């Protein structure tokens, strides 16, 4: 028999966060989060998303042993501003037992019904900067710091619970040697002259900070047309600035501004931290920091985390300016492989940007949906 227990105490929250560590202890591909940071994600005083969202966390037990977990998430900005009466769920992990997964999913549906919502969708996080999707292909590839990994059996459990595919995402990669500067060097020089644009270079994180709020504003503008996009508010900007920017090499942040210093394009690339996080085993101390700092400095693999172009400058070749800057930086750093985070398969504009580099799709993932009756 499966029993559910709602997470209420710090001890229970730690158990919620640590459950995947036992579930994936024999996996070579799962990348553990930093436990302390994951706990802060669910701290209502620490994470500003809780000003506009709610989360109820549940653990599934069999004979006093944890066999599954799920987070039932209500994003009121999404519901009120977009009129999407959606119940979100994420952090959904479970042993290969249909009773376990069904019990957890039914709890989310029950909460959605209590809130008079129309459907449930997951796995997703609180916002568009959180992890998304259950893997459906690519199980023998190591995960990224910014994605969830799961066993192949997960998909069967969604199907058995009568969930249908809602959105499809792909992840691709390409060797840096595929990048041929002749595709963008002359173009970017012409584009900079025509539109009076300047590419900004950074060597210190402190140099980046004055532009970060503008970057998030541009992120909101450039991604607004995508399905299920939820804008980032001012409080969240400050939170993400503190949480992410210090992890990123300042040389890997590229901004393009017009003659009035208005931001028209940006991109953020992160060093690949997966191997460092596997070595850290969820802890920063005593040696986790050392592994992460080493990866930040020495990783020969990079992850394109975000890229955005102002709607007025889309299809005008601004991405060529950005790629030219990265080509120079990556050549100097000796970068070998470039990875892309999950991108909606119907985001045609972003796929056109990458086509010259012959990327190979190596993972696919989906979100699943079920109407609340």
N, C-alpha and C positions, 0 to 999 in steps of 0.2 A: 504494500500500500504506500502511496506517495502522499506526503503531507507538505504543505507550504507554510513557510514562516516569513513574515515581513521583516525586513531589516530595520531595526530600531536603535541598536547600540553600536558603539565603536568596534566592539569585538565582532559583532555580526557583519558590520561593513567590511572589516578586514577579511573575514571569511568569504564574503561575496567577491572581493577583489582577488583573493588568492585561489579560488576554486580552479581557474584554468591552469594554474601551476601544477596541480595534480593531474588534471585531465590530459594535459599535453606534455607530461614529464618525459615521455618516450619519443616525442616528435623532434626531428631535426630542423623543422621548418617554422615552428611557432616562435614568435618573438615576444618575450614577456615585457609588459609595461614596467615602469618604475612604480613600485607599490605605493610609496608615499604620495606621488603625483596623482595616481589613479584614485586614491582615497579623497584627495582634495577636489577632484572632479565632482564628487557627490556631496561636498560640504556646502550647505546652503549659505554659509557666511563667506566662504572663499570664492565660489563660482557665481559670478553675477547673472548667469543665465537663469538662476532661480528667481530673479525678480519678475520674469515673464514666463516661467515654466515650472512644472512640477515633475517629480520623479518618485515613484514608489518601487523599491527593490525587493525582490523575493528570492528566497532559497528553497529548493526542493530537497526533501529528505526522504530516504528510505532506511529504516532501521537505524536512525540517528546518524546516518552518513549523508553528506551533501552529494547530490547526484545531478544538480542543475541550478541555473540561476537565470534571472531576467530582470530588466529594468522597464517599467511601464512609464512612458514619458508623455506629458501633455505640454505642448508649446502653444501658449495662449496668443502669442504674436501671430503665429501661423493661422490659428483658428479665427481670430478676430480680424486681422488685416487682409488675409487672403480668402477668408470664408471657406477654408479647408477644414472640415470637421473630422480631423484625423487624430487617431490615437497612435502614438509612436511606440516602438519598443526596440531595445538594443541590449548589448551586453548579454546576449542570449547564448548560453552554452549548456550542454547536457550530454549525458552518456547516451549510448545508442539504445534507447528504450522509449518506445512511442508513448507509453503512459506518462513518462516524465515530461517530454516536450509538450504533449497535449495539455497536461495539467497547467503548465506554465503559460502557454498561449491562451488557454481559456480564462486564466486570471486577467490577462490584459484585455481580452474582449469584455469581460465582466466590468472592468473599470471603465472602459470606453462606453459601455451601455449606461452605466451610472451617470456619466457626464453628457449623455445625449449626443454622442459623436456617431459618425456614419460608418467609419471603417478603421481598421488597424493596418499599419504598414511597418515593416522592419526587415532586417535589422538596420536601424539608423541611430544617430546620436541626437543631441539637442539641436545642433545647427549644422550648417553646410561646411563648417571647418572640422567637424567630428568624423569619426570613422563611419563607413557605410557599406552595406551589402554583405551577403553571404557568398562565399566563393563557390563557383560551380565548375571552374576549370583552373588548372595550374597548381594542384595540390603538392607537387614535388618541387615547388619554388619557395624559397625563404620569404617570409612576409616582410612588410615594411613597418617602420615605426608608426606610420599613420594609417595602417589598415588592420582589419581583423583577419586572423587566420582561422580556418575551421576544417574539420575532417570531412571527407566526401559524403558521409552518411547524413549530414545535416539536411541536404536538399530533400531527401526522401521524407523527412519529418514534416517539412512545409507542405509537401504534396499530400501526405497522408492526412493532414489537418485541413485539407481543401483550401489552401492558400494558392493564389494565382500570382504569376509574375507581374510586378508593377513597373519596375525600371530595370534597365540593363546597363552595366558598366563594363569597360574594358581597361586593362592595364597593359602598357607596352614598354618596350625597351629597345635601345639601339646602341651599338658601339660608337664611341666618339669619333672613330675614324670614318664613319659614314657622313660626318658633317663636312661639307665642301664649301669653303668660304666664297667661292665664285658665285654661289647661288644668292648670296645676300650682301657681299661687300660693296659692290658698285651701287646696288639698289639703295642700301642704307645711307650712303653718302648723298645720293640724289634726294632721298626722302627728308633727310635732315636739312638740306638747303631749301627745299620747296616749302616745307612747313615750319621752318625755323625752329627745329627741335634740337635738344641737347641731351646726351646720355650722361647720367651722373655715375661717378665711380666712388666707392666707399672703401676705406681701409679700417675704420673704427666703427663699432656699434653706435657710439655716441653721435656719429655723423648721420646715421640712418634715422634716428629717433624723430627729428623734426618733421620727417615726411611720412611717418607710419600712419597717422590719422588720415592723411590724404589718400594713402594707399587703400585703407579700408573703405573709404568713401568711394573710391574708384572701383574697388571690388564689388560693392553694392550695386553700382551703376552697370558694370560690365556683365554681371551675372544675373541681373534682375529678370531677364526674359526666360531663364531656364525654369523648368518645371520644379515646383516645390522649393523655390529659393526663399530663404528667410533672411532679411537684411540684418546686419550686425549693428547694434546700437552703440552709443558712446561709452557706456559702462563696459560692454563686452570688448570694445576696442582696447581699453586700458588693460583688461585682463589678458587678452591674447598677446598684447605687446610685451607684457611681463613674462608670459608663459613661453612664448616661442622665439622672439627675436634674439635673445641671448644664446640660443642653441645654434644659430645660423651664422656662418662665416659672413662678415659684412661684404666681402668681395663677391659673394654669391647672391647679393640683392642688387637688382638692376632697376633703375627708374629712368624714364624718359619724360622730359618736361618741355613745355613750349616757351616762347620768348618771354612770357609773363610768369614763368616758374610754376605754371599749372601742370599737374601730373596728368599725362595722357597715356602712359603705359607703364607696367611694372611686371616684374617676375621675381619669384623667390625660389631658390634652389637650396636643398639641404644636403649635407653629406649623408651617406648611407650609414645609419647607426645600428642596423639590425644585428650584426655580429657582436658589436660592443654591448648591446642590450642583452644578448644571449649570455655573454660572459658575466655581465653584472648580476644576472639572475634576480632582477627585481629590486636590487638594493644599490643605493649610491655609495654607501660606506661598507667596508673600508676601501674597496677597490673599484667600485662602479664608476665614480667620477673619473678615475684614471683612464678606464676603457673608453668612456664617452669623449673625453677631451682628446684622446689619441685619435679616435675616429674623426672628430671634427677637424683635426689638423692633417691627418694622413690618408683618409679614405680616398680611394681612386674611383669610387662609384658615387654618383650623385642622383638626387631625386628632384625632378621638377614638381614642386609643391603647388604653386599658384602662378598663373599668368593672366593678366587682364589688360585690355585695351579699351580706352574710352569709346563709347558708341560713335562719337563724331569722327573717330580716327580708325575705326574698324575697316578692313579691306583697303587700307592706304599704305600697308607695308611697314607699319611701326614695329611689328615683330622682327623684321630684318635688322633693325637697329639693336634690339635686345639680343638677338642671336649673335650678332657680330661682337658685342661686348663679352658674351659668354664664351665665344670661340677663343678670344684672346686669353681670358682667365683660365679656361680649362686646358688650353695648350700649355700655359705656364705651370699649372698644377699637375699635369700628367694624368688627367682624368681618362678613364678607360670605358666606362659604361654609364649611360644615362637612362634613368627609369622615370616613368610617369605614373602619377597617382591615379586612382580610378576616375575615369571620365565618362559621362553619359554617352552612350552610343549614338544618341540622336543629336549630340552637340556637333553639328557638321562644321561649324566655323573653327573649332579647336582642332579637329582632325585635319583640316586643310593646312593649318599652320605647320604640322609635323610631317607632312607627306614627303618632303624632300629628303628626309633622313632615313627613309625605308624602315620605319619601326616595325617590330614584330610583337603581336599581341601574345602575351604569355600567361595571362590570367583573365578570367571573366568572373563577374559577380552580379547578383541580382538583389533587389528588394522584393518582398512578397506582400501581398495584400489580401485581406478578407473583409467583406462587408459585415457590419454588425446588424443582425436581424432583430 
